[in-house]
Amino acid sequence: MTDFDYASERIFEHVNLAPEVKPITPETTTWDMYKRWANGDEEAARVLAITGGASQMADDFVDGDVPEEKRSDVMSLLLISLLVELPNNAFYQKYRVRLEPILCSSILMWNGSNKWVKGNEHDRRYAYVYRETMEQIIGIVALLTGGHAHAIRTNNEVHQWFHGREAEAYAEWEREVTNER
């Protein structure tokens, strides 16, 4: 047995493949998925709901998708979510040091994507992908609540849930953003 074989054997010995979970059905909601990805931890699922909702509200503001008459209400909800609900969440408090760098990096990449969308085709390809970087928080929450195998399965499910069903195709998105210029 080579050193590589031994190391591989030791690694796979410790990889506890996540057990099978309930199938995803048409009745499954995003909240159901958040709980699933958070390994049943309601507080962790709430972090996903808060950060996901907040990032969508922020994106709607930047894209001009919030009607004038609702702007104050939406901004109020965004601020309460981020300044009151999130900091008081027990899971967030416990793992704040691990979550905040991912959140900051994701926000910075999302911000960059809003600028790169105005660039050339190469820049727009990156903008299309980086606009979704907030999803990284889901994989970290899965890792913290369920370990490595759960995080791997979760990342695959996140991709299918948000991008594999009725996702906006790159070509469609590019037509939309290039027509807005």
LUMLOFI-955324 format. One record per residue: residue in three letters; residue number from 1; x, y, z of N, C-alpha, C, O in turn. Coordinates in nm, 2 decimals. Layout:
BEGIN
ala, NUM, X, Y, Z, X, Y, Z, X, Y, Z, X, Y, Z
...
end
This chain:
BEGIN
met, 1, 0.09, -0.12, 0.00, 0.00, 0.00, 0.00, 0.09, 0.12, 0.00, 0.18, 0.14, 0.08
thr, 2, 0.06, 0.22, -0.10, 0.14, 0.34, -0.10, 0.09, 0.44, 0.00, -0.01, 0.42, 0.06
asp, 3, 0.17, 0.54, 0.02, 0.13, 0.65, 0.12, 0.00, 0.71, 0.07, -0.09, 0.74, 0.15
phe, 4, -0.01, 0.73, -0.06, -0.13, 0.79, -0.12, -0.26, 0.70, -0.09, -0.36, 0.75, -0.05
asp, 5, -0.24, 0.57, -0.11, -0.35, 0.48, -0.09, -0.39, 0.48, 0.06, -0.51, 0.48, 0.09
tyr, 6, -0.29, 0.48, 0.15, -0.32, 0.49, 0.29, -0.40, 0.62, 0.33, -0.50, 0.61, 0.40
ala, 7, -0.35, 0.73, 0.27, -0.41, 0.86, 0.30, -0.55, 0.86, 0.25, -0.64, 0.90, 0.32
ser, 8, -0.57, 0.81, 0.13, -0.70, 0.81, 0.07, -0.80, 0.72, 0.15, -0.91, 0.76, 0.17
glu, 9, -0.75, 0.61, 0.19, -0.83, 0.52, 0.27, -0.87, 0.59, 0.40, -0.99, 0.57, 0.44
arg, 10, -0.78, 0.65, 0.47, -0.81, 0.72, 0.59, -0.91, 0.83, 0.57, -1.00, 0.85, 0.66
ile, 11, -0.89, 0.91, 0.46, -0.99, 1.02, 0.44, -1.13, 0.96, 0.42, -1.22, 1.01, 0.48
phe, 12, -1.14, 0.86, 0.33, -1.27, 0.81, 0.30, -1.34, 0.74, 0.42, -1.46, 0.73, 0.43
glu, 13, -1.25, 0.69, 0.51, -1.30, 0.63, 0.63, -1.37, 0.73, 0.72, -1.47, 0.69, 0.79
his, 14, -1.33, 0.86, 0.71, -1.39, 0.96, 0.79, -1.50, 1.04, 0.73, -1.57, 1.12, 0.79
val, 15, -1.52, 1.01, 0.60, -1.62, 1.08, 0.52, -1.75, 1.00, 0.55, -1.77, 0.89, 0.50
asn, 16, -1.84, 1.06, 0.63, -1.96, 0.99, 0.66, -2.06, 1.05, 0.56, -2.12, 1.16, 0.58
leu, 17, -2.10, 0.97, 0.46, -2.19, 1.02, 0.36, -2.32, 1.05, 0.43, -2.38, 0.98, 0.51
ala, 18, -2.38, 1.17, 0.40, -2.50, 1.21, 0.46, -2.61, 1.12, 0.42, -2.62, 1.07, 0.31
pro, 19, -2.70, 1.09, 0.52, -2.81, 1.00, 0.49, -2.91, 1.05, 0.39, -2.91, 1.18, 0.37
glu, 20, -2.98, 0.97, 0.32, -3.08, 1.01, 0.23, -3.18, 1.10, 0.30, -3.21, 1.07, 0.41
val, 21, -3.23, 1.20, 0.23, -3.33, 1.28, 0.29, -3.46, 1.28, 0.20, -3.47, 1.22, 0.10
lys, 22, -3.56, 1.34, 0.26, -3.69, 1.34, 0.19, -3.67, 1.40, 0.05, -3.60, 1.50, 0.03
pro, 23, -3.74, 1.34, -0.05, -3.73, 1.40, -0.18, -3.79, 1.54, -0.19, -3.88, 1.58, -0.11
ile, 24, -3.74, 1.62, -0.28, -3.80, 1.75, -0.31, -3.92, 1.73, -0.40, -3.91, 1.67, -0.50
thr, 25, -4.03, 1.79, -0.36, -4.15, 1.78, -0.44, -4.19, 1.92, -0.48, -4.14, 2.02, -0.44
pro, 26, -4.29, 1.93, -0.57, -4.35, 2.06, -0.61, -4.40, 2.14, -0.49, -4.41, 2.26, -0.50
glu, 27, -4.44, 2.07, -0.39, -4.49, 2.14, -0.27, -4.38, 2.19, -0.18, -4.41, 2.27, -0.09
thr, 28, -4.26, 2.15, -0.20, -4.15, 2.20, -0.12, -4.13, 2.35, -0.13, -4.13, 2.40, -0.25
thr, 29, -4.12, 2.42, -0.02, -4.10, 2.56, -0.02, -3.95, 2.60, 0.00, -3.87, 2.52, 0.04
thr, 30, -3.92, 2.72, -0.02, -3.78, 2.77, 0.00, -3.75, 2.76, 0.15, -3.64, 2.72, 0.19
trp, 31, -3.85, 2.79, 0.24, -3.83, 2.77, 0.38, -3.80, 2.62, 0.42, -3.71, 2.60, 0.50
asp, 32, -3.87, 2.53, 0.35, -3.84, 2.39, 0.37, -3.70, 2.36, 0.34, -3.63, 2.28, 0.40
met, 33, -3.65, 2.42, 0.23, -3.51, 2.39, 0.18, -3.41, 2.46, 0.28, -3.31, 2.40, 0.31
tyr, 34, -3.44, 2.57, 0.33, -3.35, 2.64, 0.43, -3.34, 2.55, 0.55, -3.23, 2.53, 0.60
lys, 35, -3.45, 2.49, 0.60, -3.44, 2.40, 0.71, -3.36, 2.28, 0.68, -3.28, 2.23, 0.76
arg, 36, -3.39, 2.22, 0.56, -3.31, 2.10, 0.52, -3.16, 2.13, 0.51, -3.08, 2.06, 0.56
trp, 37, -3.13, 2.25, 0.45, -2.98, 2.28, 0.43, -2.92, 2.31, 0.57, -2.80, 2.30, 0.58
ala, 38, -3.00, 2.36, 0.66, -2.95, 2.39, 0.80, -2.96, 2.27, 0.89, -2.94, 2.28, 1.01
asn, 39, -2.98, 2.16, 0.83, -2.99, 2.03, 0.90, -3.09, 2.03, 1.02, -3.07, 1.97, 1.12
gly, 40, -3.20, 2.09, 0.99, -3.31, 2.10, 1.09, -3.30, 2.21, 1.19, -3.39, 2.22, 1.28
asp, 41, -3.19, 2.28, 1.19, -3.17, 2.39, 1.29, -3.25, 2.51, 1.25, -3.21, 2.58, 1.15
glu, 42, -3.35, 2.54, 1.33, -3.44, 2.65, 1.29, -3.37, 2.79, 1.29, -3.40, 2.87, 1.21
glu, 43, -3.28, 2.81, 1.39, -3.21, 2.94, 1.40, -3.12, 2.95, 1.28, -3.11, 3.06, 1.22
ala, 44, -3.05, 2.84, 1.24, -2.96, 2.85, 1.12, -3.05, 2.87, 0.99, -3.00, 2.95, 0.91
ala, 45, -3.16, 2.81, 0.98, -3.25, 2.83, 0.87, -3.30, 2.97, 0.86, -3.31, 3.03, 0.76
arg, 46, -3.32, 3.03, 0.98, -3.36, 3.17, 0.99, -3.25, 3.27, 0.93, -3.28, 3.36, 0.87
val, 47, -3.12, 3.23, 0.96, -3.01, 3.31, 0.91, -3.02, 3.31, 0.76, -3.00, 3.41, 0.69
leu, 48, -3.04, 3.19, 0.70, -3.05, 3.18, 0.56, -3.17, 3.26, 0.50, -3.16, 3.33, 0.40
ala, 49, -3.28, 3.26, 0.57, -3.40, 3.33, 0.53, -3.37, 3.48, 0.53, -3.41, 3.56, 0.44
ile, 50, -3.31, 3.53, 0.64, -3.28, 3.67, 0.66, -3.18, 3.72, 0.56, -3.21, 3.82, 0.49
thr, 51, -3.07, 3.65, 0.54, -2.97, 3.69, 0.45, -3.02, 3.68, 0.30, -2.99, 3.77, 0.22
gly, 52, -3.09, 3.57, 0.27, -3.15, 3.56, 0.14, -3.25, 3.67, 0.11, -3.24, 3.73, 0.00
gly, 53, -3.34, 3.69, 0.20, -3.44, 3.80, 0.18, -3.37, 3.94, 0.17, -3.41, 4.02, 0.08
ala, 54, -3.28, 3.96, 0.26, -3.21, 4.09, 0.25, -3.14, 4.12, 0.12, -3.14, 4.23, 0.07
ser, 55, -3.07, 4.01, 0.08, -2.99, 4.03, -0.05, -3.09, 4.05, -0.17, -3.06, 4.13, -0.26
gln, 56, -3.20, 3.99, -0.17, -3.30, 4.01, -0.27, -3.36, 4.15, -0.27, -3.38, 4.21, -0.37
met, 57, -3.39, 4.19, -0.15, -3.44, 4.33, -0.13, -3.34, 4.43, -0.18, -3.38, 4.53, -0.26
ala, 58, -3.21, 4.41, -0.14, -3.11, 4.51, -0.19, -3.10, 4.50, -0.34, -3.08, 4.61, -0.40
asp, 59, -3.10, 4.39, -0.40, -3.09, 4.37, -0.54, -3.20, 4.44, -0.61, -3.19, 4.51, -0.72
asp, 60, -3.32, 4.42, -0.56, -3.44, 4.49, -0.61, -3.43, 4.64, -0.61, -3.47, 4.71, -0.71
phe, 61, -3.37, 4.70, -0.50, -3.34, 4.84, -0.50, -3.25, 4.88, -0.60, -3.28, 4.98, -0.68
val, 62, -3.14, 4.81, -0.62, -3.04, 4.85, -0.72, -3.09, 4.84, -0.86, -3.06, 4.93, -0.94
asp, 63, -3.17, 4.74, -0.88, -3.23, 4.72, -1.02, -3.35, 4.81, -1.05, -3.40, 4.81, -1.16
gly, 64, -3.39, 4.89, -0.95, -3.51, 4.97, -0.97, -3.64, 4.90, -0.97, -3.74, 4.95, -1.03
asp, 65, -3.64, 4.78, -0.91, -3.76, 4.70, -0.91, -3.86, 4.72, -0.80, -3.96, 4.66, -0.79
val, 66, -3.83, 4.81, -0.71, -3.91, 4.84, -0.59, -4.00, 4.96, -0.63, -3.94, 5.07, -0.65
pro, 67, -4.13, 4.95, -0.64, -4.22, 5.06, -0.67, -4.20, 5.18, -0.57, -4.18, 5.15, -0.45
glu, 68, -4.20, 5.30, -0.62, -4.18, 5.42, -0.53, -4.27, 5.41, -0.41, -4.22, 5.45, -0.30
glu, 69, -4.39, 5.38, -0.42, -4.48, 5.38, -0.30, -4.45, 5.27, -0.20, -4.50, 5.28, -0.08
lys, 70, -4.36, 5.17, -0.23, -4.33, 5.07, -0.14, -4.18, 5.08, -0.09, -4.14, 5.00, 0.00
arg, 71, -4.11, 5.18, -0.14, -3.97, 5.19, -0.10, -3.94, 5.20, 0.05, -3.85, 5.13, 0.10
ser, 72, -4.01, 5.28, 0.11, -3.99, 5.30, 0.26, -4.02, 5.18, 0.33, -3.95, 5.14, 0.43
asp, 73, -4.13, 5.11, 0.30, -4.17, 4.98, 0.37, -4.06, 4.87, 0.35, -4.02, 4.80, 0.44
val, 74, -4.01, 4.86, 0.22, -3.91, 4.76, 0.19, -3.78, 4.79, 0.26, -3.72, 4.71, 0.31
met, 75, -3.74, 4.92, 0.26, -3.62, 4.96, 0.33, -3.63, 4.94, 0.48, -3.53, 4.90, 0.54
ser, 76, -3.74, 4.97, 0.54, -3.76, 4.94, 0.68, -3.75, 4.79, 0.71, -3.68, 4.76, 0.81
leu, 77, -3.81, 4.71, 0.63, -3.79, 4.56, 0.65, -3.65, 4.52, 0.63, -3.60, 4.44, 0.71
leu, 78, -3.58, 4.57, 0.53, -3.44, 4.54, 0.51, -3.35, 4.58, 0.63, -3.27, 4.50, 0.68
leu, 79, -3.37, 4.70, 0.68, -3.29, 4.74, 0.80, -3.33, 4.66, 0.93, -3.23, 4.63, 1.00
ile, 80, -3.45, 4.64, 0.95, -3.49, 4.56, 1.07, -3.43, 4.42, 1.06, -3.38, 4.36, 1.16
ser, 81, -3.44, 4.36, 0.94, -3.38, 4.22, 0.92, -3.23, 4.22, 0.95, -3.19, 4.13, 1.02
leu, 82, -3.16, 4.32, 0.90, -3.01, 4.31, 0.92, -2.96, 4.37, 1.05, -2.86, 4.33, 1.10
leu, 83, -3.03, 4.47, 1.10, -2.98, 4.54, 1.22, -3.04, 4.49, 1.35, -2.99, 4.51, 1.46
val, 84, -3.16, 4.42, 1.34, -3.22, 4.37, 1.46, -3.23, 4.22, 1.46, -3.18, 4.15, 1.55
glu, 85, -3.30, 4.16, 1.36, -3.32, 4.02, 1.36, -3.19, 3.93, 1.35, -3.17, 3.84, 1.43
leu, 86, -3.11, 3.97, 1.25, -2.98, 3.89, 1.23, -2.89, 3.89, 1.35, -2.85, 3.79, 1.40
pro, 87, -2.86, 4.01, 1.41, -2.77, 4.01, 1.52, -2.82, 3.94, 1.65, -2.75, 3.90, 1.73
asn, 88, -2.95, 3.93, 1.66, -3.01, 3.86, 1.77, -3.04, 3.71, 1.75, -3.09, 3.65, 1.84
asn, 89, -3.01, 3.66, 1.64, -3.03, 3.52, 1.61, -2.92, 3.44, 1.68, -2.80, 3.47, 1.67
ala, 90, -2.96, 3.34, 1.75, -2.86, 3.26, 1.83, -2.76, 3.19, 1.75, -2.64, 3.19, 1.78
phe, 91, -2.80, 3.13, 1.63, -2.70, 3.07, 1.54, -2.60, 3.17, 1.49, -2.48, 3.15, 1.49
tyr, 92, -2.65, 3.29, 1.45, -2.56, 3.39, 1.40, -2.46, 3.44, 1.51, -2.34, 3.46, 1.48
gln, 93, -2.51, 3.45, 1.63, -2.43, 3.49, 1.74, -2.32, 3.39, 1.77, -2.20, 3.43, 1.79
lys, 94, -2.35, 3.26, 1.76, -2.26, 3.16, 1.79, -2.15, 3.15, 1.68, -2.03, 3.13, 1.71
tyr, 95, -2.19, 3.17, 1.55, -2.09, 3.15, 1.44, -2.06, 3.28, 1.37, -2.01, 3.27, 1.25
arg, 96, -2.09, 3.39, 1.43, -2.06, 3.52, 1.37, -1.93, 3.53, 1.30, -1.91, 3.58, 1.19
val, 97, -1.82, 3.49, 1.37, -1.69, 3.50, 1.32, -1.67, 3.42, 1.19, -1.58, 3.46, 1.11
arg, 98, -1.74, 3.31, 1.18, -1.73, 3.23, 1.06, -1.82, 3.28, 0.94, -1.79, 3.26, 0.83
leu, 99, -1.93, 3.34, 0.98, -2.03, 3.38, 0.88, -2.00, 3.52, 0.82, -2.01, 3.54, 0.70
glu, 100, -1.95, 3.61, 0.90, -1.93, 3.75, 0.85, -1.83, 3.76, 0.73, -1.86, 3.84, 0.64
pro, 101, -1.72, 3.69, 0.74, -1.63, 3.70, 0.62, -1.69, 3.65, 0.49, -1.67, 3.71, 0.38
ile, 102, -1.77, 3.55, 0.50, -1.84, 3.50, 0.38, -1.95, 3.60, 0.33, -1.96, 3.63, 0.21
leu, 103, -2.02, 3.66, 0.43, -2.12, 3.76, 0.39, -2.05, 3.88, 0.33, -2.10, 3.93, 0.23
cys, 104, -1.94, 3.93, 0.39, -1.87, 4.05, 0.34, -1.82, 4.02, 0.19, -1.84, 4.10, 0.10
ser, 105, -1.76, 3.91, 0.18, -1.70, 3.87, 0.05, -1.82, 3.86, -0.06, -1.80, 3.91, -0.17
ser, 106, -1.93, 3.80, -0.02, -2.04, 3.79, -0.11, -2.10, 3.92, -0.15, -2.13, 3.94, -0.27
ile, 107, -2.11, 4.01, -0.05, -2.17, 4.14, -0.08, -2.07, 4.22, -0.17, -2.12, 4.29, -0.27
leu, 108, -1.94, 4.21, -0.15, -1.85, 4.28, -0.24, -1.85, 4.23, -0.38, -1.84, 4.30, -0.47
met, 109, -1.86, 4.10, -0.39, -1.87, 4.04, -0.53, -2.00, 4.07, -0.60, -2.00, 4.10, -0.72
trp, 110, -2.11, 4.08, -0.52, -2.24, 4.12, -0.58, -2.23, 4.26, -0.62, -2.28, 4.30, -0.73
asn, 111, -2.17, 4.35, -0.54, -2.15, 4.49, -0.58, -2.07, 4.50, -0.71, -2.10, 4.58, -0.80
gly, 112, -1.96, 4.43, -0.71, -1.88, 4.43, -0.84, -1.96, 4.38, -0.96, -1.94, 4.44, -1.07
ser, 113, -2.04, 4.28, -0.94, -2.12, 4.23, -1.05, -2.21, 4.34, -1.11, -2.24, 4.34, -1.23
asn, 114, -2.26, 4.43, -1.02, -2.35, 4.53, -1.07, -2.27, 4.64, -1.15, -2.33, 4.71, -1.23
lys, 115, -2.14, 4.64, -1.14, -2.06, 4.73, -1.22, -2.01, 4.66, -1.35, -2.01, 4.71, -1.45
trp, 116, -1.97, 4.53, -1.33, -1.92, 4.45, -1.44, -2.02, 4.42, -1.55, -1.99, 4.40, -1.66
val, 117, -2.15, 4.43, -1.51, -2.26, 4.40, -1.61, -2.25, 4.51, -1.72, -2.31, 4.48, -1.83
lys, 118, -2.19, 4.62, -1.69, -2.18, 4.73, -1.79, -2.06, 4.71, -1.88, -2.04, 4.80, -1.97
gly, 119, -1.98, 4.61, -1.85, -1.85, 4.59, -1.93, -1.87, 4.51, -2.06, -1.98, 4.50, -2.11
asn, 120, -1.76, 4.46, -2.10, -1.76, 4.38, -2.22, -1.82, 4.24, -2.19, -1.86, 4.21, -2.08
glu, 121, -1.82, 4.16, -2.30, -1.89, 4.02, -2.28, -1.82, 3.94, -2.17, -1.88, 3.87, -2.09
his, 122, -1.69, 3.95, -2.17, -1.61, 3.87, -2.06, -1.65, 3.92, -1.92, -1.68, 3.84, -1.84
asp, 123, -1.66, 4.05, -1.90, -1.70, 4.10, -1.77, -1.84, 4.06, -1.74, -1.87, 4.03, -1.62
arg, 124, -1.93, 4.06, -1.84, -2.07, 4.03, -1.81, -2.08, 3.88, -1.77, -2.17, 3.85, -1.69
arg, 125, -2.00, 3.79, -1.83, -2.00, 3.65, -1.79, -1.97, 3.64, -1.64, -2.04, 3.56, -1.57
tyr, 126, -1.87, 3.71, -1.59, -1.84, 3.71, -1.45, -1.95, 3.77, -1.37, -1.99, 3.72, -1.26
ala, 127, -2.01, 3.88, -1.42, -2.12, 3.95, -1.35, -2.24, 3.85, -1.33, -2.30, 3.85, -1.22
tyr, 128, -2.27, 3.78, -1.43, -2.38, 3.68, -1.42, -2.36, 3.58, -1.31, -2.46, 3.55, -1.24
val, 129, -2.24, 3.53, -1.29, -2.21, 3.43, -1.19, -2.20, 3.50, -1.05, -2.26, 3.45, -0.95
tyr, 130, -2.12, 3.60, -1.04, -2.09, 3.67, -0.91, -2.22, 3.73, -0.85, -2.22, 3.76, -0.73
arg, 131, -2.32, 3.76, -0.93, -2.44, 3.82, -0.87, -2.51, 3.72, -0.77, -2.59, 3.76, -0.69
glu, 132, -2.47, 3.59, -0.78, -2.53, 3.49, -0.70, -2.44, 3.45, -0.58, -2.47, 3.34, -0.52
thr, 133, -2.33, 3.52, -0.55, -2.24, 3.47, -0.45, -2.29, 3.47, -0.31, -2.23, 3.40, -0.22
met, 134, -2.40, 3.53, -0.28, -2.46, 3.53, -0.15, -2.50, 3.38, -0.11, -2.51, 3.35, 0.01
glu, 135, -2.52, 3.30, -0.21, -2.55, 3.16, -0.19, -2.44, 3.09, -0.11, -2.47, 2.98, -0.05
gln, 136, -2.32, 3.14, -0.11, -2.21, 3.08, -0.04, -2.24, 3.06, 0.11, -2.20, 2.96, 0.18
ile, 137, -2.33, 3.14, 0.17, -2.36, 3.13, 0.31, -2.44, 3.00, 0.33, -2.42, 2.95, 0.44
ile, 138, -2.51, 2.95, 0.24, -2.59, 2.83, 0.26, -2.49, 2.71, 0.28, -2.51, 2.63, 0.37
gly, 139, -2.39, 2.70, 0.20, -2.29, 2.59, 0.21, -2.22, 2.60, 0.35, -2.19, 2.49, 0.40
ile, 140, -2.19, 2.72, 0.39, -2.12, 2.73, 0.52, -2.21, 2.69, 0.64, -2.17, 2.62, 0.73
val, 141, -2.34, 2.73, 0.63, -2.43, 2.69, 0.73, -2.45, 2.54, 0.73, -2.46, 2.48, 0.83
ala, 142, -2.46, 2.48, 0.61, -2.47, 2.34, 0.60, -2.35, 2.27, 0.66, -2.36, 2.17, 0.73
leu, 143, -2.23, 2.32, 0.64, -2.11, 2.26, 0.69, -2.11, 2.27, 0.85, -2.08, 2.17, 0.91
leu, 144, -2.15, 2.38, 0.90, -2.15, 2.40, 1.04, -2.26, 2.32, 1.11, -2.24, 2.27, 1.23
thr, 145, -2.37, 2.29, 1.05, -2.48, 2.22, 1.11, -2.48, 2.07, 1.08, -2.53, 1.99, 1.16
gly, 146, -2.41, 2.03, 0.97, -2.42, 1.89, 0.93, -2.29, 1.83, 0.88, -2.29, 1.71, 0.85
gly, 147, -2.19, 1.90, 0.88, -2.06, 1.84, 0.84, -2.04, 1.85, 0.69, -2.11, 1.90, 0.61
his, 148, -1.92, 1.79, 0.65, -1.87, 1.80, 0.51, -1.97, 1.73, 0.41, -2.00, 1.80, 0.31
ala, 149, -2.01, 1.61, 0.43, -2.10, 1.55, 0.33, -2.23, 1.62, 0.32, -2.28, 1.63, 0.21
his, 150, -2.28, 1.67, 0.43, -2.41, 1.75, 0.42, -2.39, 1.87, 0.34, -2.47, 1.91, 0.26
ala, 151, -2.27, 1.94, 0.36, -2.24, 2.06, 0.28, -2.23, 2.03, 0.13, -2.28, 2.11, 0.05
ile, 152, -2.17, 1.92, 0.10, -2.15, 1.89, -0.04, -2.29, 1.86, -0.11, -2.32, 1.92, -0.21
arg, 153, -2.37, 1.78, -0.04, -2.51, 1.76, -0.09, -2.59, 1.89, -0.10, -2.66, 1.91, -0.20
thr, 154, -2.57, 1.97, 0.00, -2.64, 2.10, 0.00, -2.60, 2.19, -0.11, -2.69, 2.24, -0.18
asn, 155, -2.48, 2.20, -0.14, -2.43, 2.29, -0.25, -2.49, 2.24, -0.38, -2.53, 2.32, -0.47
asn, 156, -2.50, 2.11, -0.40, -2.56, 2.05, -0.52, -2.71, 2.09, -0.53, -2.77, 2.12, -0.63
glu, 157, -2.78, 2.07, -0.41, -2.92, 2.10, -0.41, -2.95, 2.25, -0.43, -3.04, 2.29, -0.49
val, 158, -2.86, 2.34, -0.37, -2.87, 2.48, -0.39, -2.87, 2.52, -0.54, -2.95, 2.59, -0.59
his, 159, -2.77, 2.46, -0.60, -2.76, 2.48, -0.75, -2.89, 2.44, -0.82, -2.94, 2.52, -0.90
gln, 160, -2.94, 2.32, -0.79, -3.06, 2.28, -0.86, -3.18, 2.36, -0.82, -3.26, 2.40, -0.90
trp, 161, -3.19, 2.40, -0.69, -3.31, 2.47, -0.64, -3.31, 2.61, -0.70, -3.42, 2.65, -0.75
phe, 162, -3.20, 2.68, -0.71, -3.20, 2.82, -0.75, -3.17, 2.83, -0.90, -3.21, 2.93, -0.96
his, 163, -3.10, 2.74, -0.96, -3.06, 2.75, -1.10, -3.10, 2.64, -1.19, -3.09, 2.66, -1.31
gly, 164, -3.14, 2.53, -1.14, -3.17, 2.42, -1.23, -3.32, 2.40, -1.26, -3.35, 2.32, -1.35
arg, 165, -3.40, 2.48, -1.20, -3.55, 2.47, -1.22, -3.59, 2.57, -1.33, -3.58, 2.54, -1.45
glu, 166, -3.63, 2.68, -1.29, -3.67, 2.78, -1.39, -3.58, 2.90, -1.39, -3.62, 3.02, -1.39
ala, 167, -3.45, 2.87, -1.39, -3.35, 2.97, -1.38, -3.34, 3.05, -1.51, -3.37, 3.01, -1.62
glu, 168, -3.30, 3.18, -1.49, -3.28, 3.27, -1.60, -3.16, 3.23, -1.68, -3.05, 3.22, -1.62
ala, 169, -3.17, 3.19, -1.80, -3.05, 3.15, -1.88, -2.96, 3.27, -1.91, -3.01, 3.38, -1.91
tyr, 170, -2.83, 3.24, -1.92, -2.74, 3.35, -1.95, -2.77, 3.43, -2.07, -2.77, 3.55, -2.06
ala, 171, -2.81, 3.37, -2.18, -2.84, 3.44, -2.30, -2.95, 3.54, -2.28, -2.95, 3.65, -2.33
glu, 172, -3.06, 3.49, -2.21, -3.17, 3.57, -2.18, -3.13, 3.69, -2.09, -3.17, 3.81, -2.12
trp, 173, -3.05, 3.66, -1.99, -3.01, 3.77, -1.90, -2.92, 3.87, -1.97, -2.94, 3.99, -1.95
glu, 174, -2.83, 3.82, -2.06, -2.74, 3.91, -2.13, -2.82, 4.00, -2.22, -2.79, 4.12, -2.23
arg, 175, -2.92, 3.95, -2.29, -3.01, 4.03, -2.38, -3.07, 4.14, -2.29, -3.08, 4.26, -2.33
glu, 176, -3.12, 4.10, -2.17, -3.19, 4.20, -2.09, -3.09, 4.31, -2.04, -3.13, 4.43, -2.05
val, 177, -2.98, 4.28, -2.00, -2.88, 4.38, -1.95, -2.82, 4.46, -2.06, -2.79, 4.58, -2.04
thr, 178, -2.80, 4.40, -2.17, -2.74, 4.48, -2.28, -2.85, 4.58, -2.34, -2.81, 4.68, -2.40
asn, 179, -2.97, 4.54, -2.34, -3.08, 4.63, -2.39, -3.11, 4.74, -2.29, -3.16, 4.85, -2.33
glu, 180, -3.07, 4.73, -2.16, -3.09, 4.84, -2.07, -2.99, 4.95, -2.08, -3.02, 5.06, -2.03
arg, 181, -2.88, 4.93, -2.15, -2.78, 5.03, -2.17, -2.82, 5.14, -2.26, -2.74, 5.24, -2.28
end
